[in-house]
Amino acid sequence: MKVLSIVGHSKAGKTTLITKLIPILKNYGLKILVVKHALDFEVDREGKDSWRIFNTGVDVAIASKDKFAFISRLGDDLDEICSIFNFYDIIITEGFNRACKDRIVVLREPDEIENFKCGKILAVVCDKDVEGFRTFKLNQVNEIAKIILNWFYEEL
């Protein structure tokens, strides 16, 4: 299992890039999980059985024919999250810049790169060239997918 972060400021195009890359990567038979970093969110609703159980102090998994959800108090410790879901081939994170994982950086302006230099930068996605980095446009998803595949297979 390998972890790749897609990082950049809000509204830079991270989700757009991820949703374009996933079908290409899945065509190679890879099992992919995306973990999105959020400041705050709520999956459950007050009064529902799963909410009541979670509020007793335990983690809850909810399963149906088509979906599975896991509600936990892990917080945003990426290494711990990845250890639970280590049966995936690739875990792609949206965000988690401070985790310093290998990454693709999505920028609006080249000078924003200074905020995302923690971790190995495989590529940069920006409308303008970013000096010192392989730079792609957001629509060059096939080329970006090739970089991800080379990275994935290089140390297995």
Backbone as CSV, one residue per row, in Angstrom:
resi,resn,N_x,N_y,N_z,CA_x,CA_y,CA_z,C_x,C_y,C_z
1,MET,0.848,-1.172,0.000,0.000,0.000,0.000,0.895,1.236,0.000
2,LYS,0.556,2.173,-0.887,1.292,3.426,-0.960,0.317,4.585,-0.789
3,VAL,0.837,5.690,-0.260,0.018,6.866,0.005,0.519,8.016,-0.870
4,LEU,-0.399,8.639,-1.573,-0.105,9.795,-2.414,-1.047,10.923,-2.036
5,SER,-0.488,12.079,-1.728,-1.311,13.228,-1.369,-1.468,14.157,-2.566
6,ILE,-2.679,14.632,-2.744,-2.959,15.694,-3.706,-3.196,16.929,-2.852
7,VAL,-2.281,17.884,-2.918,-2.342,19.041,-2.034,-2.428,20.336,-2.832
8,GLY,-2.940,21.364,-2.194,-3.069,22.687,-2.798,-4.086,23.472,-2.003
9,HIS,-4.146,24.754,-2.292,-5.118,25.604,-1.603,-6.544,25.254,-2.030
10,SER,-7.499,25.705,-1.254,-8.916,25.505,-1.558,-9.244,26.070,-2.941
11,LYS,-10.062,25.350,-3.669,-10.525,25.748,-5.011,-9.431,25.724,-6.073
12,ALA,-8.307,25.053,-5.800,-7.225,24.980,-6.783,-7.499,23.929,-7.856
13,GLY,-8.367,22.939,-7.548,-8.671,21.889,-8.510,-8.301,20.488,-8.050
14,LYS,-8.064,20.317,-6.754,-7.676,19.004,-6.223,-8.735,17.943,-6.485
15,THR,-9.982,18.238,-6.150,-11.056,17.259,-6.341,-11.258,16.964,-7.819
16,THR,-11.196,17.985,-8.647,-11.327,17.790,-10.095,-10.251,16.847,-10.592
17,LEU,-9.011,17.067,-10.183,-7.913,16.195,-10.600,-8.141,14.764,-10.134
18,ILE,-8.503,14.597,-8.875,-8.711,13.257,-8.329,-9.810,12.520,-9.089
19,THR,-10.923,13.188,-9.344,-12.039,12.515,-10.016,-11.718,12.183,-11.466
20,LYS,-10.783,12.899,-12.067,-10.350,12.564,-13.432,-9.306,11.446,-13.438
21,LEU,-8.480,11.378,-12.403,-7.429,10.362,-12.330,-7.950,8.976,-11.961
22,ILE,-8.925,8.924,-11.082,-9.373,7.633,-10.550,-9.809,6.649,-11.634
23,PRO,-10.637,7.031,-12.601,-11.018,6.040,-13.624,-9.814,5.493,-14.393
24,ILE,-8.819,6.327,-14.646,-7.620,5.874,-15.363,-6.865,4.865,-14.506
25,LEU,-6.647,5.190,-13.242,-5.904,4.293,-12.346,-6.655,2.990,-12.102
26,LYS,-7.986,3.080,-11.994,-8.783,1.859,-11.793,-8.693,0.926,-12.999
27,ASN,-8.491,1.477,-14.192,-8.338,0.639,-15.387,-7.106,-0.252,-15.301
28,TYR,-6.169,0.063,-14.415,-4.982,-0.764,-14.197,-5.210,-1.779,-13.079
29,GLY,-6.448,-1.868,-12.614,-6.791,-2.863,-11.600,-6.418,-2.468,-10.185
30,LEU,-6.097,-1.208,-9.968,-5.695,-0.768,-8.637,-6.904,-0.538,-7.741
31,LYS,-6.778,-0.967,-6.513,-7.802,-0.736,-5.500,-7.438,0.565,-4.794
32,ILE,-8.324,1.563,-4.896,-8.011,2.926,-4.470,-8.983,3.402,-3.392
33,LEU,-8.431,4.042,-2.388,-9.213,4.734,-1.362,-8.812,6.197,-1.391
34,VAL,-9.781,7.106,-1.318,-9.493,8.532,-1.190,-9.887,8.959,0.223
35,VAL,-8.960,9.613,0.898,-9.206,10.157,2.227,-9.137,11.673,2.102
36,LYS,-10.253,12.333,2.352,-10.326,13.789,2.238,-10.150,14.421,3.610
37,HIS,-9.249,15.389,3.677,-9.051,16.116,4.933,-10.093,17.232,5.017
38,ALA,-10.721,17.363,6.173,-11.734,18.404,6.373,-11.518,19.047,7.732
39,LEU,-11.895,20.292,7.832,-11.794,20.968,9.124,-12.817,20.417,10.098
40,ASP,-14.009,20.139,9.585,-15.081,19.582,10.405,-16.138,19.009,9.467
41,PHE,-16.810,17.980,9.897,-17.902,17.418,9.104,-18.759,16.544,10.010
42,GLU,-19.937,16.219,9.553,-20.834,15.331,10.293,-21.451,14.352,9.305
43,VAL,-21.264,13.079,9.554,-21.822,12.032,8.708,-23.148,11.547,9.282
44,ASP,-23.181,11.490,10.581,-24.326,10.908,11.266,-25.330,11.999,11.660
45,ARG,-26.525,11.569,12.029,-27.561,12.517,12.471,-28.007,12.188,13.889
46,GLU,-28.176,13.241,14.645,-28.623,13.076,16.026,-29.926,12.277,16.068
47,GLY,-29.953,11.318,17.000,-31.144,10.506,17.186,-31.109,9.176,16.443
48,LYS,-30.301,9.073,15.378,-30.206,7.805,14.637,-29.497,6.771,15.529
49,ASP,-29.748,5.492,15.275,-29.148,4.443,16.092,-27.623,4.537,16.109
50,SER,-27.028,4.742,14.944,-25.569,4.807,14.881,-25.036,6.007,15.681
51,TRP,-25.736,7.118,15.679,-25.357,8.290,16.467,-25.409,7.964,17.956
52,ARG,-26.472,7.292,18.346,-26.638,6.939,19.763,-25.525,5.989,20.210
53,ILE,-25.209,5.007,19.364,-24.145,4.054,19.708,-22.791,4.762,19.787
54,PHE,-22.478,5.611,18.812,-21.215,6.352,18.811,-21.077,7.188,20.081
55,ASN,-22.169,7.746,20.535,-22.135,8.582,21.724,-22.012,7.791,23.024
56,THR,-21.989,6.464,22.951,-21.658,5.659,24.130,-20.145,5.539,24.298
57,GLY,-19.386,6.004,23.278,-17.931,5.993,23.396,-17.220,4.988,22.511
58,VAL,-17.939,4.328,21.618,-17.289,3.353,20.735,-17.351,3.840,19.283
59,ASP,-16.502,3.253,18.444,-16.550,3.525,17.014,-17.683,2.715,16.407
60,VAL,-18.181,3.184,15.263,-19.336,2.537,14.636,-19.058,2.314,13.154
61,ALA,-19.420,1.148,12.669,-19.407,0.873,11.232,-20.852,0.664,10.806
62,ILE,-21.198,1.247,9.672,-22.545,1.119,9.135,-22.427,0.459,7.771
63,ALA,-23.153,-0.622,7.573,-23.050,-1.351,6.312,-24.429,-1.575,5.716
64,SER,-24.513,-1.414,4.412,-25.717,-1.753,3.660,-25.267,-2.515,2.422
65,LYS,-26.203,-2.890,1.592,-25.880,-3.644,0.391,-24.852,-2.915,-0.485
66,ASP,-24.937,-1.592,-0.580,-24.106,-0.841,-1.512,-23.056,0.069,-0.880
67,LYS,-23.117,0.284,0.438,-22.201,1.241,1.069,-21.720,0.733,2.415
68,PHE,-20.572,1.287,2.824,-20.005,1.006,4.134,-19.416,2.306,4.655
69,ALA,-19.699,2.649,5.901,-19.128,3.848,6.517,-18.530,3.469,7.862
70,PHE,-17.469,4.150,8.207,-16.774,3.907,9.458,-16.662,5.238,10.179
71,ILE,-17.264,5.340,11.351,-17.226,6.569,12.135,-16.358,6.294,13.362
72,SER,-15.279,7.039,13.465,-14.290,6.768,14.492,-13.784,8.056,15.115
73,ARG,-13.137,7.919,16.240,-12.524,9.056,16.917,-11.035,9.163,16.610
74,LEU,-10.595,8.581,15.515,-9.171,8.611,15.170,-8.649,10.024,14.971
75,GLY,-9.471,10.907,14.508,-8.993,12.233,14.160,-8.301,12.190,12.812
76,ASP,-7.347,13.089,12.605,-6.734,13.170,11.286,-5.286,12.672,11.261
77,ASP,-4.983,11.661,12.069,-3.661,11.033,12.037,-3.621,10.126,10.801
78,LEU,-2.998,10.616,9.741,-3.030,9.908,8.468,-2.391,8.527,8.546
79,ASP,-1.288,8.385,9.256,-0.649,7.073,9.361,-1.571,6.058,10.029
80,GLU,-2.283,6.487,11.051,-3.214,5.582,11.726,-4.386,5.219,10.813
81,ILE,-4.906,6.202,10.087,-5.991,5.934,9.143,-5.531,4.922,8.094
82,CYS,-4.342,5.142,7.556,-3.820,4.239,6.518,-3.592,2.831,7.047
83,SER,-3.206,2.704,8.307,-2.973,1.371,8.860,-4.270,0.558,8.922
84,ILE,-5.389,1.229,9.097,-6.680,0.538,9.132,-7.098,0.076,7.743
85,PHE,-6.781,0.884,6.741,-7.211,0.607,5.368,-6.049,0.149,4.494
86,ASN,-5.128,-0.632,5.077,-3.919,-1.025,4.359,-4.137,-2.096,3.291
87,PHE,-5.358,-2.520,3.080,-5.641,-3.513,2.043,-5.875,-2.854,0.680
88,TYR,-5.816,-1.533,0.613,-5.898,-0.819,-0.664,-4.506,-0.757,-1.286
89,ASP,-4.451,-0.678,-2.606,-3.169,-0.528,-3.285,-2.628,0.889,-3.106
90,ILE,-3.495,1.858,-3.349,-3.117,3.268,-3.218,-4.163,3.982,-2.372
91,ILE,-3.678,4.748,-1.408,-4.544,5.668,-0.687,-4.167,7.058,-1.174
92,ILE,-5.125,7.718,-1.805,-4.927,9.085,-2.271,-5.563,10.005,-1.246
93,THR,-4.795,10.966,-0.786,-5.377,11.922,0.141,-5.641,13.228,-0.593
94,GLU,-6.740,13.841,-0.242,-6.984,15.205,-0.682,-6.681,16.083,0.515
95,GLY,-5.565,16.770,0.427,-5.100,17.540,1.564,-4.069,16.755,2.359
96,PHE,-4.034,16.942,3.654,-3.036,16.345,4.549,-1.628,16.831,4.196
97,ASN,-1.492,18.096,3.888,-0.194,18.658,3.524,0.853,18.407,4.597
98,ARG,0.494,18.566,5.861,1.461,18.442,6.962,1.924,17.009,7.198
99,ALA,1.271,16.036,6.570,1.710,14.642,6.716,2.979,14.369,5.905
100,CYS,3.316,15.263,4.993,4.576,15.204,4.227,4.733,13.929,3.403
101,LYS,3.631,13.403,2.886,3.683,12.223,2.023,4.076,12.640,0.606
102,ASP,4.502,11.657,-0.202,4.731,11.930,-1.615,3.485,12.593,-2.163
103,ARG,3.669,13.522,-3.132,2.542,14.373,-3.477,2.556,14.889,-4.896
104,ILE,1.355,15.278,-5.302,1.148,16.094,-6.485,0.549,17.390,-5.961
105,VAL,1.137,18.506,-6.377,0.724,19.804,-5.876,-0.103,20.515,-6.949
106,VAL,-1.282,20.968,-6.568,-2.176,21.686,-7.480,-2.173,23.157,-7.068
107,LEU,-1.759,24.016,-8.007,-1.575,25.430,-7.699,-2.384,26.331,-8.613
108,ARG,-2.741,27.491,-8.083,-3.321,28.547,-8.917,-2.197,29.432,-9.459
109,GLU,-1.183,29.678,-8.626,-0.040,30.513,-8.995,1.256,29.800,-8.613
110,PRO,2.309,29.936,-9.433,3.576,29.244,-9.160,4.185,29.527,-7.789
111,ASP,4.064,30.736,-7.274,4.701,31.051,-5.993,4.057,30.341,-4.802
112,GLU,2.899,29.748,-4.998,2.248,28.985,-3.918,3.004,27.699,-3.584
113,ILE,3.916,27.271,-4.455,4.654,26.022,-4.243,5.378,26.015,-2.900
114,GLU,5.778,27.191,-2.418,6.520,27.280,-1.156,5.730,26.699,0.017
115,ASN,4.404,26.692,-0.068,3.561,26.160,1.018,3.442,24.643,1.004
116,PHE,3.972,23.983,-0.033,3.707,22.551,-0.213,4.964,21.733,-0.455
117,LYS,6.120,22.183,-0.002,7.386,21.505,-0.287,7.709,20.368,0.673
118,CYS,6.871,20.118,1.637,7.084,19.020,2.579,6.721,17.713,1.876
119,GLY,7.658,16.790,1.757,7.398,15.539,1.042,7.927,15.604,-0.378
120,LYS,8.034,14.454,-1.008,8.543,14.357,-2.383,7.460,14.815,-3.364
121,ILE,7.778,15.805,-4.179,6.828,16.319,-5.164,7.034,15.568,-6.479
122,LEU,6.031,14.779,-6.861,6.103,14.022,-8.111,5.811,14.909,-9.317
123,ALA,4.880,15.831,-9.139,4.468,16.716,-10.227,3.716,17.897,-9.640
124,VAL,3.636,18.945,-10.455,2.869,20.128,-10.104,1.836,20.344,-11.201
125,VAL,0.631,20.695,-10.785,-0.439,21.024,-11.729,-0.718,22.514,-11.579
126,CYS,-0.500,23.248,-12.677,-0.669,24.696,-12.645,-0.805,25.178,-14.091
127,ASP,-1.525,26.257,-14.295,-1.654,26.826,-15.637,-0.360,27.471,-16.121
128,LYS,0.555,27.767,-15.200,1.851,28.366,-15.539,2.957,27.406,-15.128
129,ASP,4.095,27.463,-15.814,5.229,26.621,-15.439,5.718,26.982,-14.047
130,VAL,6.112,25.946,-13.299,6.678,26.142,-11.972,8.124,25.680,-12.053
131,GLU,9.035,26.611,-11.960,10.451,26.334,-12.149,10.955,25.256,-11.198
132,GLY,11.671,24.284,-11.769,12.266,23.210,-10.982,11.379,21.994,-10.794
133,PHE,10.158,22.015,-11.353,9.217,20.909,-11.168,8.572,20.530,-12.501
134,ARG,8.249,19.244,-12.635,7.465,18.813,-13.801,6.075,19.402,-13.636
135,THR,5.693,20.245,-14.569,4.426,20.968,-14.456,3.475,20.521,-15.555
136,PHE,2.232,20.289,-15.159,1.191,19.854,-16.080,-0.021,20.761,-15.929
137,LYS,-0.819,20.809,-16.958,-2.114,21.490,-16.896,-3.131,20.501,-16.322
138,LEU,-4.223,21.001,-15.792,-5.252,20.162,-15.172,-5.849,19.153,-16.152
139,ASN,-5.845,19.488,-17.439,-6.427,18.561,-18.419,-5.450,17.493,-18.898
140,GLN,-4.231,17.476,-18.414,-3.234,16.485,-18.823,-3.259,15.264,-17.895
141,VAL,-4.439,14.756,-17.653,-4.599,13.678,-16.665,-3.917,12.382,-17.088
142,ASN,-3.867,12.073,-18.357,-3.193,10.847,-18.784,-1.704,10.888,-18.451
143,GLU,-1.076,12.033,-18.663,0.341,12.185,-18.345,0.568,12.118,-16.828
144,ILE,-0.323,12.749,-16.073,-0.212,12.712,-14.610,-0.421,11.284,-14.105
145,ALA,-1.376,10.570,-14.691,-1.618,9.179,-14.302,-0.382,8.322,-14.559
146,LYS,0.331,8.556,-15.658,1.566,7.802,-15.944,2.611,8.030,-14.858
147,ILE,2.717,9.264,-14.394,3.666,9.558,-13.315,3.280,8.803,-12.048
148,ILE,1.994,8.788,-11.745,1.518,8.069,-10.555,1.792,6.570,-10.702
149,LEU,1.523,6.011,-11.859,1.754,4.576,-12.070,3.243,4.243,-11.963
150,ASN,4.106,5.070,-12.536,5.549,4.837,-12.399,5.971,4.898,-10.944
151,TRP,5.463,5.885,-10.207,5.749,6.005,-8.785,5.252,4.780,-8.028
152,PHE,4.040,4.328,-8.344,3.458,3.189,-7.637,4.282,1.923,-7.825
153,TYR,4.704,1.663,-9.051,5.412,0.411,-9.352,6.905,0.461,-9.094
154,GLU,7.485,1.635,-8.847,8.939,1.755,-8.748,9.556,1.034,-7.554
155,GLU,8.851,0.910,-6.455,9.475,0.308,-5.254,8.686,-0.868,-4.699
156,LEU,7.868,-1.483,-5.518,7.092,-2.635,-5.019,7.913,-3.896,-5.056
